[in-house]
Amino acid sequence: MLKLDDSLTMAKIAENRGISRARVTQIMNLLKLPKEIISHVASVSDKQDCRLFCERNLRQILAKEDAAARLAAFRQLRSQPAS
């Protein structure tokens, strides 16, 4: 949305969606994950796999210091059996 409309801000998106600006920021920050992670998560359709790649887990990965550490953490998560 931000790319399509220069006048749009995260505050306006939050207002339009009925959520806080902080929540919009949290969601937008997930876009900082490496493309490999975003692509994989976007392709997941199995409900068990969706639980494995929940926002909480993805935010923990995002907290890693660099892209290599993020990818390593993601690959470790991906290798875990879904419960």
PDB file of N, CA, C and O in Angstrom:
ATOM      1  N   MET A   1       0.814  -1.191   0.000  1.00  0.00           N
ATOM      2  CA  MET A   1       0.000   0.000   0.000  1.00  0.00           C
ATOM      3  C   MET A   1       0.863   1.263   0.000  1.00  0.00           C
ATOM      4  O   MET A   1       0.574   2.233  -0.701  1.00  0.00           O
ATOM      5  N   LEU A   2       1.923   1.227   0.799  1.00  0.00           N
ATOM      6  CA  LEU A   2       2.801   2.400   0.886  1.00  0.00           C
ATOM      7  C   LEU A   2       3.461   2.714  -0.443  1.00  0.00           C
ATOM      8  O   LEU A   2       3.672   3.881  -0.773  1.00  0.00           O
ATOM      9  N   LYS A   3       3.791   1.678  -1.212  1.00  0.00           N
ATOM     10  CA  LYS A   3       4.446   1.896  -2.508  1.00  0.00           C
ATOM     11  C   LYS A   3       3.480   2.471  -3.538  1.00  0.00           C
ATOM     12  O   LYS A   3       3.891   3.194  -4.446  1.00  0.00           O
ATOM     13  N   LEU A   4       2.193   2.149  -3.394  1.00  0.00           N
ATOM     14  CA  LEU A   4       1.204   2.597  -4.368  1.00  0.00           C
ATOM     15  C   LEU A   4       0.703   4.015  -4.113  1.00  0.00           C
ATOM     16  O   LEU A   4       0.254   4.691  -5.040  1.00  0.00           O
ATOM     17  N   ASP A   5       0.775   4.464  -2.878  1.00  0.00           N
ATOM     18  CA  ASP A   5       0.220   5.767  -2.512  1.00  0.00           C
ATOM     19  C   ASP A   5       1.222   6.529  -1.654  1.00  0.00           C
ATOM     20  O   ASP A   5       1.412   6.205  -0.481  1.00  0.00           O
ATOM     21  N   ASP A   6       1.858   7.535  -2.233  1.00  0.00           N
ATOM     22  CA  ASP A   6       2.882   8.318  -1.529  1.00  0.00           C
ATOM     23  C   ASP A   6       2.331   9.080  -0.331  1.00  0.00           C
ATOM     24  O   ASP A   6       3.077   9.388   0.599  1.00  0.00           O
ATOM     25  N   SER A   7       1.041   9.387  -0.338  1.00  0.00           N
ATOM     26  CA  SER A   7       0.458  10.149   0.769  1.00  0.00           C
ATOM     27  C   SER A   7       0.079   9.257   1.946  1.00  0.00           C
ATOM     28  O   SER A   7      -0.259   9.754   3.021  1.00  0.00           O
ATOM     29  N   LEU A   8       0.134   7.965   1.749  1.00  0.00           N
ATOM     30  CA  LEU A   8      -0.259   7.023   2.794  1.00  0.00           C
ATOM     31  C   LEU A   8       0.875   6.848   3.810  1.00  0.00           C
ATOM     32  O   LEU A   8       2.046   6.757   3.443  1.00  0.00           O
ATOM     33  N   THR A   9       0.509   6.804   5.067  1.00  0.00           N
ATOM     34  CA  THR A   9       1.483   6.578   6.136  1.00  0.00           C
ATOM     35  C   THR A   9       1.066   5.344   6.920  1.00  0.00           C
ATOM     36  O   THR A   9      -0.056   4.856   6.784  1.00  0.00           O
ATOM     37  N   MET A  10       1.977   4.849   7.737  1.00  0.00           N
ATOM     38  CA  MET A  10       1.625   3.701   8.570  1.00  0.00           C
ATOM     39  C   MET A  10       0.525   4.071   9.553  1.00  0.00           C
ATOM     40  O   MET A  10      -0.298   3.229   9.909  1.00  0.00           O
ATOM     41  N   ALA A  11       0.504   5.310   9.990  1.00  0.00           N
ATOM     42  CA  ALA A  11      -0.551   5.769  10.892  1.00  0.00           C
ATOM     43  C   ALA A  11      -1.910   5.715  10.191  1.00  0.00           C
ATOM     44  O   ALA A  11      -2.905   5.310  10.793  1.00  0.00           O
ATOM     45  N   LYS A  12      -1.952   6.124   8.918  1.00  0.00           N
ATOM     46  CA  LYS A  12      -3.203   6.064   8.160  1.00  0.00           C
ATOM     47  C   LYS A  12      -3.631   4.620   7.904  1.00  0.00           C
ATOM     48  O   LYS A  12      -4.818   4.300   7.971  1.00  0.00           O
ATOM     49  N   ILE A  13      -2.671   3.755   7.613  1.00  0.00           N
ATOM     50  CA  ILE A  13      -2.994   2.335   7.421  1.00  0.00           C
ATOM     51  C   ILE A  13      -3.589   1.777   8.703  1.00  0.00           C
ATOM     52  O   ILE A  13      -4.592   1.064   8.672  1.00  0.00           O
ATOM     53  N   ALA A  14      -2.970   2.102   9.825  1.00  0.00           N
ATOM     54  CA  ALA A  14      -3.466   1.623  11.121  1.00  0.00           C
ATOM     55  C   ALA A  14      -4.888   2.094  11.359  1.00  0.00           C
ATOM     56  O   ALA A  14      -5.748   1.319  11.778  1.00  0.00           O
ATOM     57  N   GLU A  15      -5.126   3.350  11.094  1.00  0.00           N
ATOM     58  CA  GLU A  15      -6.464   3.902  11.296  1.00  0.00           C
ATOM     59  C   GLU A  15      -7.479   3.215  10.388  1.00  0.00           C
ATOM     60  O   GLU A  15      -8.573   2.865  10.830  1.00  0.00           O
ATOM     61  N   ASN A  16      -7.117   3.021   9.114  1.00  0.00           N
ATOM     62  CA  ASN A  16      -8.020   2.375   8.154  1.00  0.00           C
ATOM     63  C   ASN A  16      -8.327   0.930   8.532  1.00  0.00           C
ATOM     64  O   ASN A  16      -9.428   0.437   8.286  1.00  0.00           O
ATOM     65  N   ARG A  17      -7.360   0.262   9.125  1.00  0.00           N
ATOM     66  CA  ARG A  17      -7.523  -1.157   9.485  1.00  0.00           C
ATOM     67  C   ARG A  17      -8.023  -1.359  10.914  1.00  0.00           C
ATOM     68  O   ARG A  17      -8.353  -2.477  11.308  1.00  0.00           O
ATOM     69  N   GLY A  18      -8.076  -0.282  11.683  1.00  0.00           N
ATOM     70  CA  GLY A  18      -8.558  -0.379  13.059  1.00  0.00           C
ATOM     71  C   GLY A  18      -7.561  -1.040  14.002  1.00  0.00           C
ATOM     72  O   GLY A  18      -7.941  -1.711  14.961  1.00  0.00           O
ATOM     73  N   ILE A  19      -6.279  -0.838  13.710  1.00  0.00           N
ATOM     74  CA  ILE A  19      -5.230  -1.380  14.570  1.00  0.00           C
ATOM     75  C   ILE A  19      -4.272  -0.257  14.939  1.00  0.00           C
ATOM     76  O   ILE A  19      -4.344   0.837  14.379  1.00  0.00           O
ATOM     77  N   SER A  20      -3.383  -0.524  15.874  1.00  0.00           N
ATOM     78  CA  SER A  20      -2.444   0.511  16.303  1.00  0.00           C
ATOM     79  C   SER A  20      -1.310   0.673  15.290  1.00  0.00           C
ATOM     80  O   SER A  20      -1.018  -0.231  14.508  1.00  0.00           O
ATOM     81  N   ARG A  21      -0.687   1.838  15.325  1.00  0.00           N
ATOM     82  CA  ARG A  21       0.463   2.082  14.468  1.00  0.00           C
ATOM     83  C   ARG A  21       1.594   1.134  14.835  1.00  0.00           C
ATOM     84  O   ARG A  21       2.329   0.667  13.965  1.00  0.00           O
ATOM     85  N   ALA A  22       1.732   0.849  16.131  1.00  0.00           N
ATOM     86  CA  ALA A  22       2.768  -0.086  16.576  1.00  0.00           C
ATOM     87  C   ALA A  22       2.556  -1.456  15.949  1.00  0.00           C
ATOM     88  O   ALA A  22       3.519  -2.120  15.567  1.00  0.00           O
ATOM     89  N   ARG A  23       1.298  -1.884  15.842  1.00  0.00           N
ATOM     90  CA  ARG A  23       1.007  -3.188  15.240  1.00  0.00           C
ATOM     91  C   ARG A  23       1.372  -3.183  13.755  1.00  0.00           C
ATOM     92  O   ARG A  23       1.911  -4.164  13.243  1.00  0.00           O
ATOM     93  N   VAL A  24       1.083  -2.096  13.078  1.00  0.00           N
ATOM     94  CA  VAL A  24       1.459  -1.981  11.659  1.00  0.00           C
ATOM     95  C   VAL A  24       2.977  -2.079  11.536  1.00  0.00           C
ATOM     96  O   VAL A  24       3.485  -2.757  10.643  1.00  0.00           O
ATOM     97  N   THR A  25       3.700  -1.410  12.422  1.00  0.00           N
ATOM     98  CA  THR A  25       5.161  -1.455  12.408  1.00  0.00           C
ATOM     99  C   THR A  25       5.658  -2.876  12.627  1.00  0.00           C
ATOM    100  O   THR A  25       6.583  -3.320  11.946  1.00  0.00           O
ATOM    101  N   GLN A  26       5.057  -3.593  13.565  1.00  0.00           N
ATOM    102  CA  GLN A  26       5.450  -4.986  13.817  1.00  0.00           C
ATOM    103  C   GLN A  26       5.291  -5.827  12.555  1.00  0.00           C
ATOM    104  O   GLN A  26       6.173  -6.612  12.205  1.00  0.00           O
ATOM    105  N   ILE A  27       4.183  -5.659  11.891  1.00  0.00           N
ATOM    106  CA  ILE A  27       3.912  -6.435  10.677  1.00  0.00           C
ATOM    107  C   ILE A  27       4.869  -6.035   9.560  1.00  0.00           C
ATOM    108  O   ILE A  27       5.412  -6.891   8.861  1.00  0.00           O
ATOM    109  N   MET A  28       5.072  -4.734   9.396  1.00  0.00           N
ATOM    110  CA  MET A  28       5.971  -4.252   8.341  1.00  0.00           C
ATOM    111  C   MET A  28       7.406  -4.715   8.578  1.00  0.00           C
ATOM    112  O   MET A  28       8.136  -4.981   7.622  1.00  0.00           O
ATOM    113  N   ASN A  29       7.811  -4.812   9.822  1.00  0.00           N
ATOM    114  CA  ASN A  29       9.164  -5.262  10.134  1.00  0.00           C
ATOM    115  C   ASN A  29       9.416  -6.686   9.646  1.00  0.00           C
ATOM    116  O   ASN A  29      10.554  -7.037   9.334  1.00  0.00           O
ATOM    117  N   LEU A  30       8.374  -7.505   9.575  1.00  0.00           N
ATOM    118  CA  LEU A  30       8.548  -8.869   9.077  1.00  0.00           C
ATOM    119  C   LEU A  30       9.024  -8.878   7.622  1.00  0.00           C
ATOM    120  O   LEU A  30       9.604  -9.860   7.158  1.00  0.00           O
ATOM    121  N   LEU A  31       8.776  -7.785   6.912  1.00  0.00           N
ATOM    122  CA  LEU A  31       9.246  -7.687   5.530  1.00  0.00           C
ATOM    123  C   LEU A  31      10.760  -7.520   5.452  1.00  0.00           C
ATOM    124  O   LEU A  31      11.332  -7.579   4.364  1.00  0.00           O
ATOM    125  N   LYS A  32      11.408  -7.313   6.584  1.00  0.00           N
ATOM    126  CA  LYS A  32      12.868  -7.204   6.634  1.00  0.00           C
ATOM    127  C   LYS A  32      13.540  -8.579   6.705  1.00  0.00           C
ATOM    128  O   LYS A  32      14.766  -8.680   6.652  1.00  0.00           O
ATOM    129  N   LEU A  33      12.730  -9.634   6.824  1.00  0.00           N
ATOM    130  CA  LEU A  33      13.290 -10.987   6.810  1.00  0.00           C
ATOM    131  C   LEU A  33      13.897 -11.261   5.442  1.00  0.00           C
ATOM    132  O   LEU A  33      13.458 -10.682   4.448  1.00  0.00           O
ATOM    133  N   PRO A  34      14.903 -12.140   5.371  1.00  0.00           N
ATOM    134  CA  PRO A  34      15.470 -12.499   4.067  1.00  0.00           C
ATOM    135  C   PRO A  34      14.391 -13.037   3.122  1.00  0.00           C
ATOM    136  O   PRO A  34      13.433 -13.681   3.551  1.00  0.00           O
ATOM    137  N   LYS A  35      14.566 -12.764   1.851  1.00  0.00           N
ATOM    138  CA  LYS A  35      13.568 -13.162   0.840  1.00  0.00           C
ATOM    139  C   LYS A  35      13.284 -14.662   0.857  1.00  0.00           C
ATOM    140  O   LYS A  35      12.152 -15.075   0.606  1.00  0.00           O
ATOM    141  N   GLU A  36      14.280 -15.473   1.145  1.00  0.00           N
ATOM    142  CA  GLU A  36      14.083 -16.929   1.215  1.00  0.00           C
ATOM    143  C   GLU A  36      13.024 -17.276   2.272  1.00  0.00           C
ATOM    144  O   GLU A  36      12.182 -18.149   2.058  1.00  0.00           O
ATOM    145  N   ILE A  37      13.078 -16.601   3.378  1.00  0.00           N
ATOM    146  CA  ILE A  37      12.129 -16.855   4.458  1.00  0.00           C
ATOM    147  C   ILE A  37      10.735 -16.386   4.052  1.00  0.00           C
ATOM    148  O   ILE A  37       9.755 -17.112   4.220  1.00  0.00           O
ATOM    149  N   ILE A  38      10.653 -15.187   3.525  1.00  0.00           N
ATOM    150  CA  ILE A  38       9.351 -14.650   3.118  1.00  0.00           C
ATOM    151  C   ILE A  38       8.711 -15.539   2.055  1.00  0.00           C
ATOM    152  O   ILE A  38       7.516 -15.825   2.123  1.00  0.00           O
ATOM    153  N   SER A  39       9.491 -15.970   1.088  1.00  0.00           N
ATOM    154  CA  SER A  39       8.969 -16.836   0.021  1.00  0.00           C
ATOM    155  C   SER A  39       8.462 -18.154   0.579  1.00  0.00           C
ATOM    156  O   SER A  39       7.387 -18.622   0.204  1.00  0.00           O
ATOM    157  N   HIS A  40       9.230 -18.747   1.468  1.00  0.00           N
ATOM    158  CA  HIS A  40       8.823 -20.028   2.030  1.00  0.00           C
ATOM    159  C   HIS A  40       7.535 -19.884   2.839  1.00  0.00           C
ATOM    160  O   HIS A  40       6.600 -20.667   2.674  1.00  0.00           O
ATOM    161  N   VAL A  41       7.496 -18.895   3.701  1.00  0.00           N
ATOM    162  CA  VAL A  41       6.320 -18.696   4.548  1.00  0.00           C
ATOM    163  C   VAL A  41       5.084 -18.403   3.692  1.00  0.00           C
ATOM    164  O   VAL A  41       3.990 -18.881   3.994  1.00  0.00           O
ATOM    165  N   ALA A  42       5.257 -17.625   2.637  1.00  0.00           N
ATOM    166  CA  ALA A  42       4.135 -17.296   1.756  1.00  0.00           C
ATOM    167  C   ALA A  42       3.599 -18.522   1.039  1.00  0.00           C
ATOM    168  O   ALA A  42       2.429 -18.552   0.656  1.00  0.00           O
ATOM    169  N   SER A  43       4.437 -19.535   0.853  1.00  0.00           N
ATOM    170  CA  SER A  43       4.008 -20.732   0.126  1.00  0.00           C
ATOM    171  C   SER A  43       3.416 -21.812   1.025  1.00  0.00           C
ATOM    172  O   SER A  43       2.900 -22.810   0.522  1.00  0.00           O
ATOM    173  N   VAL A  44       3.477 -21.638   2.327  1.00  0.00           N
ATOM    174  CA  VAL A  44       2.983 -22.658   3.262  1.00  0.00           C
ATOM    175  C   VAL A  44       1.458 -22.702   3.216  1.00  0.00           C
ATOM    176  O   VAL A  44       0.788 -21.674   3.312  1.00  0.00           O
ATOM    177  N   SER A  45       0.931 -23.905   3.069  1.00  0.00           N
ATOM    178  CA  SER A  45      -0.528 -24.062   3.063  1.00  0.00           C
ATOM    179  C   SER A  45      -1.011 -25.037   4.136  1.00  0.00           C
ATOM    180  O   SER A  45      -2.176 -24.992   4.533  1.00  0.00           O
ATOM    181  N   ASP A  46      -0.138 -25.906   4.603  1.00  0.00           N
ATOM    182  CA  ASP A  46      -0.509 -26.874   5.622  1.00  0.00           C
ATOM    183  C   ASP A  46      -0.689 -26.173   6.973  1.00  0.00           C
ATOM    184  O   ASP A  46       0.169 -25.391   7.383  1.00  0.00           O
ATOM    185  N   LYS A  47      -1.792 -26.447   7.658  1.00  0.00           N
ATOM    186  CA  LYS A  47      -2.079 -25.773   8.933  1.00  0.00           C
ATOM    187  C   LYS A  47      -0.996 -26.034   9.975  1.00  0.00           C
ATOM    188  O   LYS A  47      -0.659 -25.135  10.745  1.00  0.00           O
ATOM    189  N   GLN A  48      -0.451 -27.233  10.012  1.00  0.00           N
ATOM    190  CA  GLN A  48       0.603 -27.538  10.976  1.00  0.00           C
ATOM    191  C   GLN A  48       1.849 -26.699  10.688  1.00  0.00           C
ATOM    192  O   GLN A  48       2.479 -26.180  11.609  1.00  0.00           O
ATOM    193  N   ASP A  49       2.196 -26.571   9.427  1.00  0.00           N
ATOM    194  CA  ASP A  49       3.344 -25.743   9.058  1.00  0.00           C
ATOM    195  C   ASP A  49       3.086 -24.275   9.378  1.00  0.00           C
ATOM    196  O   ASP A  49       3.994 -23.554   9.790  1.00  0.00           O
ATOM    197  N   CYS A  50       1.845 -23.838   9.188  1.00  0.00           N
ATOM    198  CA  CYS A  50       1.502 -22.441   9.506  1.00  0.00           C
ATOM    199  C   CYS A  50       1.757 -22.154  10.977  1.00  0.00           C
ATOM    200  O   CYS A  50       2.227 -21.070  11.322  1.00  0.00           O
ATOM    201  N   ARG A  51       1.460 -23.094  11.830  1.00  0.00           N
ATOM    202  CA  ARG A  51       1.709 -22.907  13.266  1.00  0.00           C
ATOM    203  C   ARG A  51       3.201 -22.795  13.548  1.00  0.00           C
ATOM    204  O   ARG A  51       3.621 -22.011  14.399  1.00  0.00           O
ATOM    205  N   LEU A  52       3.992 -23.573  12.837  1.00  0.00           N
ATOM    206  CA  LEU A  52       5.440 -23.541  13.025  1.00  0.00           C
ATOM    207  C   LEU A  52       6.011 -22.175  12.653  1.00  0.00           C
ATOM    208  O   LEU A  52       6.945 -21.690  13.292  1.00  0.00           O
ATOM    209  N   PHE A  53       5.450 -21.565  11.623  1.00  0.00           N
ATOM    210  CA  PHE A  53       5.947 -20.277  11.145  1.00  0.00           C
ATOM    211  C   PHE A  53       5.056 -19.130  11.627  1.00  0.00           C
ATOM    212  O   PHE A  53       4.746 -18.208  10.873  1.00  0.00           O
ATOM    213  N   CYS A  54       4.658 -19.204  12.876  1.00  0.00           N
ATOM    214  CA  CYS A  54       3.819 -18.159  13.450  1.00  0.00           C
ATOM    215  C   CYS A  54       4.615 -16.863  13.584  1.00  0.00           C
ATOM    216  O   CYS A  54       5.844 -16.865  13.524  1.00  0.00           O
ATOM    217  N   GLU A  55       3.915 -15.790  13.762  1.00  0.00           N
ATOM    218  CA  GLU A  55       4.565 -14.484  13.855  1.00  0.00           C
ATOM    219  C   GLU A  55       5.573 -14.437  14.998  1.00  0.00           C
ATOM    220  O   GLU A  55       6.640 -13.837  14.865  1.00  0.00           O
ATOM    221  N   ARG A  56       5.240 -15.059  16.102  1.00  0.00           N
ATOM    222  CA  ARG A  56       6.160 -15.057  17.257  1.00  0.00           C
ATOM    223  C   ARG A  56       7.513 -15.653  16.871  1.00  0.00           C
ATOM    224  O   ARG A  56       8.558 -15.080  17.179  1.00  0.00           O
ATOM    225  N   ASN A  57       7.491 -16.801  16.199  1.00  0.00           N
ATOM    226  CA  ASN A  57       8.738 -17.442  15.771  1.00  0.00           C
ATOM    227  C   ASN A  57       9.480 -16.586  14.746  1.00  0.00           C
ATOM    228  O   ASN A  57      10.706 -16.482  14.786  1.00  0.00           O
ATOM    229  N   LEU A  58       8.740 -15.981  13.839  1.00  0.00           N
ATOM    230  CA  LEU A  58       9.379 -15.151  12.816  1.00  0.00           C
ATOM    231  C   LEU A  58      10.000 -13.899  13.425  1.00  0.00           C
ATOM    232  O   LEU A  58      11.053 -13.450  12.974  1.00  0.00           O
ATOM    233  N   ARG A  59       9.365 -13.336  14.435  1.00  0.00           N
ATOM    234  CA  ARG A  59       9.933 -12.157  15.090  1.00  0.00           C
ATOM    235  C   ARG A  59      11.201 -12.521  15.865  1.00  0.00           C
ATOM    236  O   ARG A  59      12.118 -11.707  15.964  1.00  0.00           O
ATOM    237  N   GLN A  60      11.259 -13.727  16.409  1.00  0.00           N
ATOM    238  CA  GLN A  60      12.480 -14.174  17.074  1.00  0.00           C
ATOM    239  C   GLN A  60      13.618 -14.311  16.060  1.00  0.00           C
ATOM    240  O   GLN A  60      14.766 -13.974  16.351  1.00  0.00           O
ATOM    241  N   ILE A  61      13.289 -14.799  14.890  1.00  0.00           N
ATOM    242  CA  ILE A  61      14.291 -14.912  13.831  1.00  0.00           C
ATOM    243  C   ILE A  61      14.756 -13.521  13.408  1.00  0.00           C
ATOM    244  O   ILE A  61      15.949 -13.294  13.209  1.00  0.00           O
ATOM    245  N   LEU A  62      13.820 -12.602  13.274  1.00  0.00           N
ATOM    246  CA  LEU A  62      14.148 -11.238  12.870  1.00  0.00           C
ATOM    247  C   LEU A  62      15.078 -10.559  13.870  1.00  0.00           C
ATOM    248  O   LEU A  62      15.842  -9.668  13.497  1.00  0.00           O
ATOM    249  N   ALA A  63      15.021 -10.962  15.106  1.00  0.00           N
ATOM    250  CA  ALA A  63      15.854 -10.356  16.152  1.00  0.00           C
ATOM    251  C   ALA A  63      17.326 -10.774  16.046  1.00  0.00           C
ATOM    252  O   ALA A  63      18.183 -10.179  16.700  1.00  0.00           O
ATOM    253  N   LYS A  64      17.623 -11.780  15.238  1.00  0.00           N
ATOM    254  CA  LYS A  64      19.019 -12.210  15.064  1.00  0.00           C
ATOM    255  C   LYS A  64      19.838 -11.081  14.453  1.00  0.00           C
ATOM    256  O   LYS A  64      19.304 -10.196  13.784  1.00  0.00           O
ATOM    257  N   GLU A  65      21.148 -11.129  14.695  1.00  0.00           N
ATOM    258  CA  GLU A  65      22.013  -9.993  14.367  1.00  0.00           C
ATOM    259  C   GLU A  65      22.215  -9.716  12.881  1.00  0.00           C
ATOM    260  O   GLU A  65      22.445  -8.566  12.506  1.00  0.00           O
ATOM    261  N   ASP A  66      22.137 -10.729  12.029  1.00  0.00           N
ATOM    262  CA  ASP A  66      22.354 -10.484  10.601  1.00  0.00           C
ATOM    263  C   ASP A  66      21.619 -11.520   9.764  1.00  0.00           C
ATOM    264  O   ASP A  66      21.031 -12.464  10.291  1.00  0.00           O
ATOM    265  N   ALA A  67      21.664 -11.325   8.455  1.00  0.00           N
ATOM    266  CA  ALA A  67      20.919 -12.193   7.540  1.00  0.00           C
ATOM    267  C   ALA A  67      21.360 -13.642   7.637  1.00  0.00           C
ATOM    268  O   ALA A  67      20.522 -14.542   7.575  1.00  0.00           O
ATOM    269  N   ALA A  68      22.646 -13.890   7.786  1.00  0.00           N
ATOM    270  CA  ALA A  68      23.141 -15.269   7.884  1.00  0.00           C
ATOM    271  C   ALA A  68      22.581 -15.954   9.125  1.00  0.00           C
ATOM    272  O   ALA A  68      22.167 -17.112   9.064  1.00  0.00           O
ATOM    273  N   ALA A  69      22.566 -15.251  10.236  1.00  0.00           N
ATOM    274  CA  ALA A  69      22.022 -15.821  11.475  1.00  0.00           C
ATOM    275  C   ALA A  69      20.518 -16.034  11.354  1.00  0.00           C
ATOM    276  O   ALA A  69      19.980 -17.010  11.877  1.00  0.00           O
ATOM    277  N   ARG A  70      19.848 -15.130  10.669  1.00  0.00           N
ATOM    278  CA  ARG A  70      18.398 -15.279  10.461  1.00  0.00           C
ATOM    279  C   ARG A  70      18.101 -16.505   9.613  1.00  0.00           C
ATOM    280  O   ARG A  70      17.187 -17.271   9.917  1.00  0.00           O
ATOM    281  N   LEU A  71      18.873 -16.687   8.552  1.00  0.00           N
ATOM    282  CA  LEU A  71      18.668 -17.862   7.696  1.00  0.00           C
ATOM    283  C   LEU A  71      18.967 -19.154   8.447  1.00  0.00           C
ATOM    284  O   LEU A  71      18.250 -20.143   8.294  1.00  0.00           O
ATOM    285  N   ALA A  72      20.011 -19.149   9.250  1.00  0.00           N
ATOM    286  CA  ALA A  72      20.356 -20.342  10.027  1.00  0.00           C
ATOM    287  C   ALA A  72      19.241 -20.674  11.016  1.00  0.00           C
ATOM    288  O   ALA A  72      18.872 -21.839  11.166  1.00  0.00           O
ATOM    289  N   ALA A  73      18.708 -19.668  11.683  1.00  0.00           N
ATOM    290  CA  ALA A  73      17.619 -19.885  12.638  1.00  0.00           C
ATOM    291  C   ALA A  73      16.366 -20.379  11.918  1.00  0.00           C
ATOM    292  O   ALA A  73      15.647 -21.239  12.426  1.00  0.00           O
ATOM    293  N   PHE A  74      16.116 -19.834  10.743  1.00  0.00           N
ATOM    294  CA  PHE A  74      14.952 -20.271   9.972  1.00  0.00           C
ATOM    295  C   PHE A  74      15.097 -21.720   9.523  1.00  0.00           C
ATOM    296  O   PHE A  74      14.155 -22.505   9.625  1.00  0.00           O
ATOM    297  N   ARG A  75      16.267 -22.065   9.032  1.00  0.00           N
ATOM    298  CA  ARG A  75      16.493 -23.445   8.585  1.00  0.00           C
ATOM    299  C   ARG A  75      16.369 -24.421   9.759  1.00  0.00           C
ATOM    300  O   ARG A  75      15.869 -25.534   9.594  1.00  0.00           O
ATOM    301  N   GLN A  76      16.813 -24.013  10.912  1.00  0.00           N
ATOM    302  CA  GLN A  76      16.662 -24.856  12.104  1.00  0.00           C
ATOM    303  C   GLN A  76      15.174 -25.012  12.446  1.00  0.00           C
ATOM    304  O   GLN A  76      14.718 -26.116  12.745  1.00  0.00           O
ATOM    305  N   LEU A  77      14.430 -23.919  12.403  1.00  0.00           N
ATOM    306  CA  LEU A  77      12.998 -23.988  12.675  1.00  0.00           C
ATOM    307  C   LEU A  77      12.300 -24.871  11.642  1.00  0.00           C
ATOM    308  O   LEU A  77      11.451 -25.692  11.990  1.00  0.00           O
ATOM    309  N   ARG A  78      12.659 -24.698  10.388  1.00  0.00           N
ATOM    310  CA  ARG A  78      12.031 -25.462   9.312  1.00  0.00           C
ATOM    311  C   ARG A  78      12.301 -26.961   9.442  1.00  0.00           C
ATOM    312  O   ARG A  78      11.492 -27.779   9.005  1.00  0.00           O
ATOM    313  N   SER A  79      13.429 -27.319  10.040  1.00  0.00           N
ATOM    314  CA  SER A  79      13.771 -28.737  10.178  1.00  0.00           C
ATOM    315  C   SER A  79      13.036 -29.405  11.334  1.00  0.00           C
ATOM    316  O   SER A  79      13.043 -30.631  11.450  1.00  0.00           O
ATOM    317  N   GLN A  80      12.403 -28.606  12.190  1.00  0.00           N
ATOM    318  CA  GLN A  80      11.655 -29.168  13.310  1.00  0.00           C
ATOM    319  C   GLN A  80      10.368 -29.800  12.816  1.00  0.00           C
ATOM    320  O   GLN A  80       9.737 -29.287  11.892  1.00  0.00           O
ATOM    321  N   PRO A  81       9.977 -30.903  13.420  1.00  0.00           N
ATOM    322  CA  PRO A  81       8.686 -31.480  13.033  1.00  0.00           C
ATOM    323  C   PRO A  81       7.540 -30.589  13.543  1.00  0.00           C
ATOM    324  O   PRO A  81       7.585 -30.091  14.667  1.00  0.00           O
ATOM    325  N   ALA A  82       6.533 -30.401  12.714  1.00  0.00           N
ATOM    326  CA  ALA A  82       5.364 -29.626  13.135  1.00  0.00           C
ATOM    327  C   ALA A  82       4.585 -30.424  14.157  1.00  0.00           C
ATOM    328  O   ALA A  82       4.399 -31.633  14.017  1.00  0.00           O
ATOM    329  N   SER A  83       4.134 -29.728  15.188  1.00  0.00           N
ATOM    330  CA  SER A  83       3.366 -30.450  16.220  1.00  0.00           C
ATOM    331  C   SER A  83       1.901 -30.172  16.124  1.00  0.00           C
ATOM    332  O   SER A  83       1.119 -30.699  16.916  1.00  0.00           O
TER     333      SER A  83
END
